[in-house]
């Protein structure tokens, strides 16, 4: 553990700090040193969304195991979670590439993301709605299905792209698209045309 902490404190690469933080959270130690928290905090602004989410998992684990947390609502963990949320929102607010955002939130389950960044993520995705294309609709559909959030503008756009560019969509992408509308029980304006286009893609 000491070796990992030393590596972490010497590293300023976000992916290294994230990986080491995650590994440290798996070790049988109930708490995290203040200087480690400060170092993690220093690199948060350089982290992508996936890295921020990974660090949030580590912090959540320390909260569950550190008895001092129950005696201080203004603990180092609360401050770190606040910074994580702030950095996540700033990254989403300045994002301008849909494919990059979808890649960073591909593995984003968890209470912290749901509570702190989901709404901001949907706003960002909606802002880049015109970037939805045959290559990324599967990832977007999968994300919306996993979060179980009904978002008509994004879903209507997914349907339109699927109808207009069915021949450009990979066969494996048809399933997550249809699953989205089925799970969320939403019918776009041209629902019959959507299903017909998807079925014909397989025949």
N, CA, C and O of each residue as an XYZ file, in Angstrom:
812
protein
N       0.828     -1.206      0.000
C       0.000      0.000      0.000
C       0.866      1.261      0.000
O       0.561      2.226     -0.701
N       1.921      1.253      0.768
C       2.822      2.404      0.830
C       3.427      2.707     -0.536
O       3.563      3.867     -0.925
N       3.785      1.654     -1.254
C       4.357      1.823     -2.595
C       3.339      2.474     -3.528
O       3.681      3.382     -4.285
N       2.089      2.014     -3.475
C       1.040      2.577     -4.320
C       0.805      4.047     -4.003
O       0.654      4.870     -4.907
N       0.775      4.370     -2.717
C       0.574      5.762     -2.300
C       1.709      6.636     -2.822
O       1.471      7.745     -3.302
N       2.935      6.143     -2.729
C       4.086      6.905     -3.221
C       4.007      7.129     -4.726
O       4.300      8.221     -5.214
N       3.609      6.088     -5.461
C       3.435      6.224     -6.904
C       2.365      7.268     -7.210
O       2.553      8.124     -8.075
N       1.261      7.194     -6.511
C       0.148      8.114     -6.746
C       0.574      9.557     -6.503
O       0.251     10.441     -7.297
N       1.290      9.797     -5.420
C       1.685     11.154     -5.073
C       2.706     11.736     -6.043
O       2.855     12.955     -6.134
N       3.407     10.870     -6.763
C       4.394     11.351     -7.732
C       3.817     11.491     -9.138
O       4.449     12.078    -10.016
N       2.636     10.959     -9.346
C       2.050     10.972    -10.686
C       1.120     12.162    -10.891
O       0.366     12.551     -9.999
N       1.199     12.733    -12.109
C       0.285     13.809    -12.470
C      -0.494     13.451    -13.738
O      -1.130     14.307    -14.354
N      -0.431     12.166    -14.117
C      -1.215     11.694    -15.253
C      -2.577     11.229    -14.745
O      -2.643     10.346    -13.890
N      -3.658     11.803    -15.253
C      -5.000     11.456    -14.755
C      -5.297      9.966    -14.745
O      -5.846      9.445    -13.774
N      -4.932      9.268    -15.835
C      -5.261      7.838    -15.898
C      -4.493      7.045    -14.847
O      -5.010      6.064    -14.313
N      -3.254      7.462    -14.542
C      -2.477      6.775    -13.506
C      -3.055      7.034    -12.124
O      -3.207      6.116    -11.318
N      -3.375      8.297    -11.858
C      -3.951      8.652    -10.556
C      -5.279      7.930    -10.358
O      -5.568      7.438     -9.268
N      -6.080      7.870    -11.414
C      -7.370      7.183    -11.339
C      -7.187      5.698    -11.045
O      -7.853      5.145    -10.170
N      -6.288      5.059    -11.777
C      -6.045      3.628    -11.594
C      -5.534      3.335    -10.185
O      -6.001      2.405     -9.529
N      -4.579      4.130     -9.728
C      -4.003      3.910     -8.400
C      -5.022      4.178     -7.297
O      -5.046      3.479     -6.284
N      -5.861      5.190     -7.496
C      -6.917      5.482     -6.522
C      -7.883      4.308     -6.424
O      -8.295      3.916     -5.332
N      -8.235      3.755     -7.575
C      -9.155      2.611     -7.601
C      -8.545      1.404     -6.891
O      -9.218      0.727     -6.114
N      -7.264      1.141     -7.163
C      -6.593      0.001     -6.531
C      -6.498      0.207     -5.023
O      -6.723     -0.730     -4.257
N      -6.166      1.420     -4.590
C      -6.073      1.710     -3.156
C      -7.403      1.472     -2.449
O      -7.440      1.011     -1.308
N      -8.492      1.793     -3.143
C      -9.813      1.616     -2.530
C     -10.154      0.144     -2.323
O     -11.033     -0.187     -1.528
N      -9.460     -0.734     -3.036
C      -9.718     -2.168     -2.907
C      -8.928     -2.804     -1.768
O      -9.223     -3.922     -1.344
N      -7.937     -2.094     -1.284
C      -7.109     -2.642     -0.208
C      -7.807     -2.498      1.140
O      -8.620     -1.592      1.323
N      -7.499     -3.376      2.078
C      -8.172     -3.347      3.392
C      -7.674     -2.226      4.297
O      -7.099     -2.467      5.359
N      -7.909     -0.996      3.850
C      -7.552      0.158      4.681
C      -8.797      1.015      4.827
O      -9.414      1.351      3.816
N      -9.191      1.383      6.029
C     -10.463      2.058      6.249
C     -10.507      3.516      5.827
O     -11.591      4.085      5.696
N      -9.352      4.131      5.612
C      -9.394      5.558      5.319
C      -8.278      5.964      4.364
O      -7.356      5.196      4.089
N      -8.387      7.187      3.871
C      -7.424      7.724      2.921
C      -6.733      8.932      3.531
O      -7.382      9.785      4.137
N      -5.423      9.004      3.371
C      -4.657     10.090      3.954
C      -5.016     11.429      3.311
O      -5.381     11.485      2.136
N      -4.910     12.505      4.091
C      -5.254     13.837      3.608
C      -4.390     14.254      2.426
O      -4.893     14.859      1.479
N      -3.090     13.938      2.465
C      -2.223     14.358      1.367
C      -2.554     13.621      0.074
O      -2.367     14.164     -1.015
N      -3.041     12.395      0.186
C      -3.474     11.662     -1.004
C      -4.734     12.302     -1.576
O      -4.864     12.460     -2.790
N      -5.655     12.666     -0.699
C      -6.886     13.336     -1.134
C      -6.545     14.628     -1.860
O      -7.115     14.919     -2.911
N      -5.628     15.399     -1.311
C      -5.242     16.667     -1.940
C      -4.627     16.437     -3.315
O      -4.880     17.199     -4.249
N      -3.821     15.387     -3.438
C      -3.186     15.113     -4.731
C      -4.227     14.688     -5.766
O      -4.183     15.126     -6.915
N      -5.150     13.843     -5.359
C      -6.229     13.442     -6.269
C      -7.018     14.674     -6.693
O      -7.351     14.831     -7.867
N      -7.314     15.538     -5.742
C      -8.058     16.769     -6.024
C      -7.327     17.628     -7.052
O      -7.957     18.262     -7.899
N      -6.005     17.647     -6.975
C      -5.208     18.489     -7.876
C      -5.318     18.074     -9.339
O      -5.165     18.914    -10.226
N      -5.578     16.804     -9.606
C      -5.614     16.338    -10.997
C      -7.037     16.190    -11.541
O      -7.214     15.832    -12.706
N      -8.041     16.459    -10.724
C      -9.426     16.236    -11.159
C      -9.796     17.025    -12.404
O     -10.534     16.528    -13.254
N      -9.291     18.252    -12.522
C      -9.653     19.079    -13.676
C      -9.126     18.502    -14.985
O      -9.600     18.869    -16.060
N      -8.156     17.607    -14.900
C      -7.601     16.986    -16.109
C      -8.291     15.666    -16.451
O      -8.036     15.094    -17.511
N      -9.153     15.184    -15.573
C      -9.783     13.870    -15.755
C     -10.960     13.936    -16.717
O     -11.676     14.936    -16.770
N     -11.156     12.858    -17.477
C     -12.360     12.766    -18.294
C     -13.497     12.209    -17.435
O     -13.293     11.878    -16.267
N     -14.672     12.109    -18.008
C     -15.846     11.689    -17.238
C     -15.699     10.274    -16.692
O     -16.088     10.002    -15.556
N     -15.147      9.384    -17.486
C     -14.973      8.011    -17.023
C     -14.038      7.950    -15.819
O     -14.274      7.188    -14.881
N     -12.982      8.750    -15.850
C     -12.043      8.786    -14.724
C     -12.691      9.386    -13.480
O     -12.470      8.907    -12.367
N     -13.488     10.432    -13.670
C     -14.193     11.035    -12.533
C     -15.154     10.033    -11.897
O     -15.263      9.953    -10.674
N     -15.843      9.278    -12.733
C     -16.785      8.274    -12.234
C     -16.044      7.176    -11.467
O     -16.502      6.725    -10.417
N     -14.898      6.754    -11.999
C     -14.097      5.726    -11.326
C     -13.634      6.203     -9.955
O     -13.689      5.452     -8.982
N     -13.180      7.447     -9.878
C     -12.738      8.002     -8.595
C     -13.912      8.103     -7.629
O     -13.752      7.885     -6.428
N     -15.089      8.431     -8.148
C     -16.269      8.533     -7.274
C     -16.598      7.188     -6.632
O     -17.034      7.139     -5.482
N     -16.389      6.088     -7.375
C     -16.605      4.758     -6.804
C     -15.654      4.512     -5.637
O     -16.044      3.971     -4.602
N     -14.389      4.924     -5.825
C     -13.394      4.746     -4.762
C     -13.771      5.552     -3.527
O     -13.690      5.055     -2.404
N     -14.185      6.799     -3.740
C     -14.575      7.658     -2.613
C     -15.776      7.065     -1.883
O     -15.827      7.068     -0.653
N     -16.736      6.560     -2.645
C     -17.924      5.956     -2.028
C     -17.543      4.770     -1.151
O     -18.138      4.553     -0.095
N     -16.554      4.009     -1.590
C     -16.117      2.862     -0.787
C     -15.460      3.321      0.501
O     -15.695      2.733      1.557
N     -14.638      4.365      0.432
C     -14.001      4.876      1.649
C     -15.029      5.453      2.617
O     -14.883      5.335      3.834
N     -16.055      6.070      2.077
C     -17.115      6.611      2.933
C     -17.767      5.495      3.741
O     -18.093      5.674      4.915
N     -17.953      4.343      3.103
C     -18.594      3.219      3.786
C     -17.700      2.598      4.858
O     -18.194      2.022      5.827
N     -16.384      2.717      4.681
C     -15.478      2.017      5.596
C     -14.784      2.914      6.616
O     -14.237      2.419      7.601
N     -14.802      4.229      6.391
C     -14.103      5.136      7.307
C     -15.061      5.609      8.397
O     -15.995      6.354      8.098
N     -14.866      5.208      9.634
C     -15.781      5.600     10.721
C     -15.790      7.097     10.995
O     -16.769      7.617     11.530
N     -14.723      7.797     10.638
C     -14.667      9.239     10.905
C     -15.682     10.008     10.069
O     -16.083     11.111     10.439
N     -16.105      9.424      8.929
C     -17.055     10.114      8.059
C     -18.372     10.377      8.771
O     -19.000     11.414      8.557
N     -18.791      9.450      9.610
C     -20.081      9.584     10.291
C     -20.079     10.709     11.318
O     -21.136     11.116     11.800
N     -18.899     11.210     11.652
C     -18.800     12.258     12.664
C     -18.489     13.625     12.061
O     -18.333     14.605     12.788
N     -18.399     13.690     10.736
C     -18.066     14.964     10.102
C     -18.709     15.054      8.731
O     -18.290     14.379      7.792
N     -19.732     15.895      8.623
C     -20.404     16.068      7.335
C     -19.561     16.904      6.382
O     -19.852     16.966      5.187
N     -18.529     17.540      6.896
C     -17.648     18.344      6.051
C     -16.292     17.651      5.903
O     -15.248     18.302      5.872
N     -16.326     16.354      5.816
C     -15.097     15.572      5.754
C     -14.399     15.746      4.410
O     -14.928     16.355      3.480
N     -13.198     15.191      4.342
C     -12.411     15.229      3.107
C     -13.144     14.550      1.962
O     -12.967     14.924      0.802
N     -13.967     13.552      2.280
C     -14.696     12.839      1.236
C     -15.801     13.701      0.637
O     -16.022     13.684     -0.574
N     -16.487     14.447      1.479
C     -17.537     15.342      0.994
C     -16.935     16.388      0.072
O     -17.475     16.670     -0.998
N     -15.820     16.960      0.489
C     -15.156     17.974     -0.339
C     -14.711     17.386     -1.676
O     -14.823     18.031     -2.718
N     -14.207     16.157     -1.631
C     -13.752     15.519     -2.864
C     -14.924     15.214     -3.791
O     -14.817     15.390     -5.005
N     -16.027     14.763     -3.234
C     -17.219     14.504     -4.051
C     -17.753     15.787     -4.668
O     -18.210     15.783     -5.810
N     -17.699     16.880     -3.924
C     -18.133     18.171     -4.458
C     -17.258     18.595     -5.630
O     -17.755     19.100     -6.637
N     -15.959     18.386     -5.491
C     -15.035     18.722     -6.578
C     -15.258     17.817     -7.788
O     -15.195     18.274     -8.929
N     -15.518     16.545     -7.538
C     -15.809     15.621     -8.630
C     -17.030     16.088     -9.414
O     -17.024     16.086    -10.644
N     -18.070     16.485     -8.699
C     -19.299     16.954     -9.337
C     -19.043     18.222    -10.135
O     -19.524     18.364    -11.259
N     -18.290     19.136     -9.554
C     -17.980     20.391    -10.227
C     -17.199     20.147    -11.517
O     -17.523     20.719    -12.558
N     -16.183     19.307    -11.451
C     -15.370     19.012    -12.630
C     -16.184     18.274    -13.692
O     -16.013     18.515    -14.887
N     -17.065     17.380    -13.259
C     -17.918     16.664    -14.196
C     -18.860     17.598    -14.927
O     -19.029     17.491    -16.142
N     -19.477     18.518    -14.191
C     -20.395     19.475    -14.815
C     -19.658     20.394    -15.786
O     -20.155     20.684    -16.875
N     -18.483     20.843    -15.390
C     -17.710     21.726    -16.265
C     -17.314     21.015    -17.551
O     -17.344     21.610    -18.629
N     -16.945     19.752    -17.441
C     -16.559     19.000    -18.640
C     -17.757     18.821    -19.572
O     -17.621     18.938    -20.790
N     -18.909     18.544    -19.012
C     -20.115     18.376    -19.830
C     -20.554     19.692    -20.457
O     -20.995     19.712    -21.606
N     -20.438     20.779    -19.723
C     -20.866     22.082    -20.227
C     -19.993     22.585    -21.369
O     -20.452     23.358    -22.210
N     -18.751     22.154    -21.400
C     -17.838     22.604    -22.457
C     -17.663     21.570    -23.567
O     -16.965     21.826    -24.548
N     -18.285     20.419    -23.419
C     -18.145     19.355    -24.428
C     -18.774     19.781    -25.745
O     -19.833     20.408    -25.763
N     -18.117     19.439    -26.845
C     -18.668     19.776    -28.160
C     -18.588     18.606    -29.146
O     -18.903     18.764    -30.325
N     -18.167     17.437    -28.661
C     -18.089     16.246    -29.518
C     -18.897     15.116    -28.894
O     -18.534     14.579    -27.847
N     -19.982     14.769    -29.542
C     -20.878     13.735    -29.022
C     -20.174     12.391    -28.871
O     -20.340     11.716    -27.855
N     -19.395     11.999    -29.865
C     -18.719     10.701    -29.808
C     -17.798     10.598    -28.595
O     -17.703      9.544    -27.967
N     -17.122     11.700    -28.271
C     -16.209     11.701    -27.126
C     -16.981     11.538    -25.817
O     -16.575     10.775    -24.941
N     -18.091     12.258    -25.691
C     -18.911     12.158    -24.475
C     -19.466     10.747    -24.321
O     -19.426     10.176    -23.231
N     -19.982     10.185    -25.409
C     -20.537      8.830    -25.351
C     -19.474      7.812    -24.953
O     -19.759      6.857    -24.230
N     -18.258      8.020    -25.425
C     -17.173      7.109    -25.061
C     -16.833      7.225    -23.573
O     -16.524      6.227    -22.923
N     -16.892      8.449    -23.040
C     -16.527      8.669    -21.641
C     -17.606      8.199    -20.666
O     -17.310      7.906    -19.508
N     -18.855      8.126    -21.129
C     -19.935      7.707    -20.225
C     -20.411      6.290    -20.530
O     -21.461      5.858    -20.054
N     -19.630      5.583    -21.321
C     -20.024      4.227    -21.723
C     -20.224      3.317    -20.512
O     -21.117      2.469    -20.501
N     -19.383      3.503    -19.495
C     -19.494      2.695    -18.279
C     -19.767      3.642    -17.118
O     -18.856      3.996    -16.369
N     -21.019      4.046    -16.972
C     -21.319      5.102    -15.999
C     -22.459      4.795    -15.040
O     -23.231      5.698    -14.716
N     -22.595      3.561    -14.574
C     -23.634      3.323    -13.579
C     -23.180      3.836    -12.220
O     -22.009      4.171    -12.041
N     -24.078      3.897    -11.289
C     -23.683      4.310     -9.945
C     -24.505      5.473     -9.439
O     -24.974      6.308    -10.213
N     -24.671      5.516     -8.138
C     -25.507      6.546     -7.525
C     -24.955      7.943     -7.752
O     -25.712      8.878     -8.011
N     -23.630      8.090     -7.655
C     -23.048      9.424     -7.801
C     -23.370     10.011     -9.167
O     -23.788     11.164     -9.265
N     -23.175      9.218    -10.232
C     -23.467      9.708    -11.575
C     -24.948     10.021    -11.724
O     -25.316     11.068    -12.257
N     -25.798      9.112    -11.251
C     -27.244      9.301    -11.366
C     -27.695     10.580    -10.665
O     -28.521     11.326    -11.191
N     -27.151     10.828     -9.482
C     -27.593     11.969     -8.686
C     -26.955     13.284     -9.113
O     -27.605     14.329     -9.072
N     -25.693     13.243     -9.523
C     -24.955     14.477     -9.737
C     -24.775     14.878    -11.200
O     -24.696     16.069    -11.500
N     -24.711     13.918    -12.107
C     -24.352     14.264    -13.480
C     -25.346     13.841    -14.552
O     -25.201     14.238    -15.709
N     -26.341     13.053    -14.201
C     -27.240     12.547    -15.238
C     -27.983     13.669    -15.952
O     -28.014     13.704    -17.182
N     -28.578     14.582    -15.198
C     -29.326     15.681    -15.820
C     -28.417     16.526    -16.705
O     -28.788     16.886    -17.822
N     -27.225     16.842    -16.201
C     -26.272     17.645    -16.974
C     -25.830     16.892    -18.225
O     -25.588     17.501    -19.267
N     -25.725     15.576    -18.123
C     -25.347     14.761    -19.278
C     -26.426     14.803    -20.349
O     -26.123     14.926    -21.536
N     -27.680     14.701    -19.937
C     -28.786     14.757    -20.898
C     -28.849     16.114    -21.586
O     -29.136     16.196    -22.780
N     -28.581     17.173    -20.837
C     -28.547     18.522    -21.420
C     -27.441     18.604    -22.476
O     -27.645     19.148    -23.561
N     -26.274     18.060    -22.145
C     -25.147     18.080    -23.084
C     -25.455     17.260    -24.334
O     -25.169     17.696    -25.449
N     -26.033     16.085    -24.153
C     -26.383     15.238    -25.296
C     -27.407     15.928    -26.183
O     -27.319     15.861    -27.409
N     -28.368     16.584    -25.570
C     -29.390     17.298    -26.335
C     -28.782     18.463    -27.113
O     -29.210     18.770    -28.225
N     -27.782     19.104    -26.515
C     -27.113     20.222    -27.181
C     -26.385     19.753    -28.443
O     -26.235     20.515    -29.398
N     -25.941     18.512    -28.441
C     -25.201     17.961    -29.587
C     -26.068     17.015    -30.409
O     -25.557     16.116    -31.076
N     -27.370     17.220    -30.359
C     -28.320     16.293    -30.974
C     -28.088     16.120    -32.471
O     -28.355     15.054    -33.025
N     -27.589     17.177    -33.132
C     -27.359     17.095    -34.574
C     -26.151     16.238    -34.938
O     -25.921     15.953    -36.113
N     -25.386     15.830    -33.939
C     -24.229     14.967    -34.199
C     -24.590     13.478    -34.129
O     -23.735     12.619    -34.346
N     -25.844     13.179    -33.829
C     -26.275     11.774    -33.798
C     -26.244     11.223    -35.215
O     -26.819     11.817    -36.128
N     -25.580     10.098    -35.401
C     -25.433      9.529    -36.737
C     -25.491      8.000    -36.667
O     -25.544      7.428    -35.578
N     -25.480      7.338    -37.833
C     -25.600      5.874    -37.834
C     -24.533      5.149    -37.019
O     -24.764      4.033    -36.554
N     -23.376      5.767    -36.842
C     -22.287      5.099    -36.123
C     -22.403      5.209    -34.608
O     -21.846      4.386    -33.880
N     -23.124      6.223    -34.130
C     -23.174      6.388    -32.664
C     -24.557      6.191    -32.045
O     -24.707      6.307    -30.829
N     -25.571      5.894    -32.867
C     -26.908      5.763    -32.274
C     -27.011      4.564    -31.329
O     -27.788      4.593    -30.375
N     -26.236      3.517    -31.586
C     -26.290      2.344    -30.700
C     -25.776      2.697    -29.309
O     -26.383      2.319    -28.308
N     -24.654      3.422    -29.243
C     -24.099      3.822    -27.943
C     -25.051      4.750    -27.203
O     -25.232      4.623    -25.992
N     -25.656      5.679    -27.926
C     -26.601      6.602    -27.301
C     -27.841      5.858    -26.816
O     -28.319      6.095    -25.707
N     -28.359      4.961    -27.648
C     -29.537      4.181    -27.262
C     -29.245      3.322    -26.038
O     -30.079      3.209    -25.140
N     -28.066      2.720    -26.003
C     -27.677      1.887    -24.863
C     -27.602      2.720    -23.587
O     -28.048      2.277    -22.529
N     -27.043      3.921    -23.683
C     -26.931      4.793    -22.511
C     -28.314      5.178    -21.989
O     -28.562      5.102    -20.786
N     -29.212      5.587    -22.878
C     -30.554      5.996    -22.455
C     -31.325      4.822    -21.857
O     -32.068      4.994    -20.891
N     -31.151      3.637    -22.424
C     -31.818      2.450    -21.881
C     -31.300      2.137    -20.486
O     -32.077      1.837    -19.580
N     -29.988      2.208    -20.317
C     -29.379      1.878    -19.033
C     -29.790      2.864    -17.940
O     -29.991      2.467    -16.792
N     -29.913      4.133    -18.286
C     -30.308      5.133    -17.288
C     -31.819      5.149    -17.071
O     -32.311      5.723    -16.100
N     -32.552      4.506    -17.993
C     -34.009      4.405    -17.875
C     -34.672      5.778    -17.801
O     -35.627      5.988    -17.053
N     -34.136      6.708    -18.600
C     -34.675      8.058    -18.617
C     -35.300      8.345    -19.972
O     -34.640      8.240    -21.006
N     -36.572      8.706    -19.959
C     -37.281      9.045    -21.189
C     -36.868     10.441    -21.636
O     -37.022     11.408    -20.890
N     -36.344     10.545    -22.850
C     -35.920     11.838    -23.387
C     -36.404     11.916    -24.836
O     -35.657     11.568    -25.751
N     -37.647     12.370    -25.060
C     -38.249     12.376    -26.399
C     -37.404     13.016    -27.500
O     -37.284     12.419    -28.570
N     -36.806     14.207    -27.298
C     -36.025     14.796    -28.397
C     -34.894     13.890    -28.882
O     -34.711     13.713    -30.086
N     -34.143     13.321    -27.954
C     -33.049     12.431    -28.344
C     -33.579     11.158    -28.987
O     -33.008     10.667    -29.961
N     -34.665     10.624    -28.448
C     -35.222      9.382    -28.979
C     -35.837      9.599    -30.356
O     -35.739      8.731    -31.223
N     -36.468     10.746    -30.561
C     -37.010     11.062    -31.885
C     -35.889     11.189    -32.909
O     -36.023     10.750    -34.051
N     -34.792     11.791    -32.488
C     -33.647     11.945    -33.394
C     -33.035     10.580    -33.725
O     -32.649     10.332    -34.867
N     -32.950      9.710    -32.739
C     -32.447      8.352    -32.981
C     -33.328      7.641    -34.004
O     -32.828      6.988    -34.920
N     -34.640      7.773    -33.839
C     -35.579      7.143    -34.768
C     -35.408      7.695    -36.178
O     -35.402      6.937    -37.148
N     -35.269      9.004    -36.292
C     -35.115      9.634    -37.608
C     -33.853      9.155    -38.313
O     -33.873      8.846    -39.504
N     -32.761      9.098    -37.569
C     -31.493      8.634    -38.154
C     -31.604      7.169    -38.562
O     -31.114      6.775    -39.621
N     -32.246      6.368    -37.724
C     -32.400      4.942    -38.031
C     -33.236      4.731    -39.287
O     -32.939      3.850    -40.094
N     -34.276      5.535    -39.453
C     -35.144      5.412    -40.629
C     -34.423      5.880    -41.890
O     -34.474      5.225    -42.930
N     -33.755      7.018    -41.779
C     -33.121      7.634    -42.948
C     -31.847      6.918    -43.391
O     -31.528      6.894    -44.579
N     -31.130      6.342    -42.449
C     -29.827      5.746    -42.781
C     -29.737      4.275    -42.366
O     -28.690      3.814    -41.909
N     -30.823      3.557    -42.525
C     -30.843      2.155    -42.102
C     -29.726      1.352    -42.742
O     -29.112      0.505    -42.094
N     -29.462      1.619    -44.019
C     -28.448      0.852    -44.740
C     -27.034      1.110    -44.232
O     -26.121      0.332    -44.509
N     -26.850      2.209    -43.484
C     -25.519      2.554    -42.967
C     -25.313      2.077    -41.526
O     -24.226      2.214    -40.965
N     -26.360      1.522    -40.946
C     -26.290      1.078    -39.554
C     -25.885     -0.391    -39.504
O     -26.445     -1.225    -40.216
N     -24.928     -0.690    -38.672
C     -24.484     -2.082    -38.533
C     -25.609     -2.918    -37.928
O     -26.386     -2.432    -37.105
N     -25.685     -4.172    -38.345
C     -26.744     -5.056    -37.855
C     -26.785     -5.107    -36.328
O     -27.863     -5.142    -35.733
N     -25.623     -5.111    -35.705
C     -25.569     -5.211    -34.241
C     -26.131     -3.982    -33.544
O     -26.441     -4.034    -32.353
N     -26.266     -2.872    -34.273
C     -26.773     -1.638    -33.668
C     -28.300     -1.582    -33.664
O     -28.891     -0.766    -32.956
N     -28.930     -2.439    -34.445
C     -30.396     -2.423    -34.525
C     -31.024     -2.832    -33.197
O     -32.009     -2.237    -32.760
N     -30.455     -3.844    -32.561
C     -31.034     -4.335    -31.308
C     -31.091     -3.264    -30.224
O     -32.167     -3.055    -29.665
N     -29.986     -2.562    -29.887
C     -30.082     -1.536    -28.841
C     -31.037     -0.406    -29.194
O     -31.645      0.194    -28.308
N     -31.173     -0.113    -30.485
C     -32.109      0.939    -30.896
C     -33.546      0.512    -30.607
O     -34.314      1.265    -30.010
N     -33.903     -0.694    -31.029
C     -35.262     -1.181    -30.782
C     -35.509     -1.416    -29.295
O     -36.610     -1.182    -28.797
N     -34.483     -1.878    -28.593
C     -34.617     -2.116    -27.155
C     -34.952     -0.832    -26.412
O     -35.749     -0.845    -25.473
N     -34.349      0.273    -26.826
C     -34.602      1.566    -26.180
C     -36.083      1.912    -26.196
O     -36.655      2.254    -25.161
N     -36.704      1.824    -27.365
C     -38.116      2.193    -27.479
C     -39.019      1.189    -26.774
O     -40.087      1.548    -26.278
N     -38.593     -0.054    -26.733
C     -39.382     -1.081    -26.057
C     -39.329     -0.920    -24.542
O     -40.367     -0.932    -23.879
N     -38.128     -0.771    -23.992
C     -37.961     -0.666    -22.537
C     -38.625      0.591    -21.986
O     -39.287      0.545    -20.949
N     -38.448      1.713    -22.681
C     -39.016      2.972    -22.193
C     -40.445      3.198    -22.677
O     -41.071      4.208    -22.356
N     -40.956      2.232    -23.462
C     -42.346      2.284    -23.912
C     -42.673      3.618    -24.579
O     -43.656      4.278    -24.242
N     -41.824      3.994    -25.532
C     -42.000      5.278    -26.223
C     -42.154      5.032    -27.713
O     -41.390      4.275    -28.312
N     -43.144      5.677    -28.303
C     -43.371      5.549    -29.734
C     -43.070      6.874    -30.417
O     -43.769      7.859    -30.183
N     -42.042      6.915    -31.259
C     -41.752      8.142    -32.006
C     -42.833      8.391    -33.043
O     -43.700      7.544    -33.263
N     -42.781      9.538    -33.670
C     -43.830      9.926    -34.621
C     -43.984      8.915    -35.756
O     -45.100      8.647    -36.202
N     -42.882      8.361    -36.218
C     -42.934      7.421    -37.342
C     -42.549      6.026    -36.867
O     -41.657      5.390    -37.428
N     -43.228      5.564    -35.836
C     -42.852      4.295    -35.214
C     -42.966      3.114    -36.175
O     -42.094      2.245    -36.188
N     -44.031      3.071    -36.979
C     -44.195      1.949    -37.906
C     -43.094      1.946    -38.961
O     -42.577      0.895    -39.339
N     -42.748      3.143    -39.425
C     -41.677      3.256    -40.413
C     -40.345      2.807    -39.807
O     -39.524      2.188    -40.484
N     -40.141      3.122    -38.537
C     -38.914      2.719    -37.850
C     -38.815      1.201    -37.781
O     -37.787      0.627    -38.140
N     -39.878      0.552    -37.322
C     -39.845     -0.901    -37.185
C     -39.727     -1.590    -38.543
O     -39.020     -2.589    -38.676
N     -40.419     -1.056    -39.548
C     -40.328     -1.637    -40.889
C     -38.902     -1.551    -41.426
O     -38.383     -2.508    -42.002
N     -38.280     -0.395    -41.228
C     -36.915     -0.197    -41.727
C     -35.942     -1.147    -41.036
O     -35.052     -1.708    -41.675
N     -36.116     -1.322    -39.740
C     -35.219     -2.202    -38.982
C     -35.410     -3.662    -39.379
O     -34.441     -4.411    -39.507
N     -36.658     -4.057    -39.571
C     -36.945     -5.441    -39.963
C     -36.388     -5.737    -41.356
O     -35.803     -6.795    -41.589
N     -36.580     -4.784    -42.283
C     -36.085     -4.976    -43.647
C     -34.562     -5.065    -43.679
O     -33.980     -5.674    -44.576
N     -33.932     -4.451    -42.690
C     -32.467     -4.467    -42.638
C     -31.942     -5.887    -42.423
O     -30.798     -6.192    -42.760
N     -32.779     -6.741    -41.866
C     -32.373     -8.122    -41.601
C     -32.836     -9.080    -42.695
O     -32.458    -10.252    -42.689
N     -33.642     -8.600    -43.625
C     -34.203     -9.490    -44.653
C     -33.669     -9.165    -46.032
O     -34.039     -9.818    -47.007
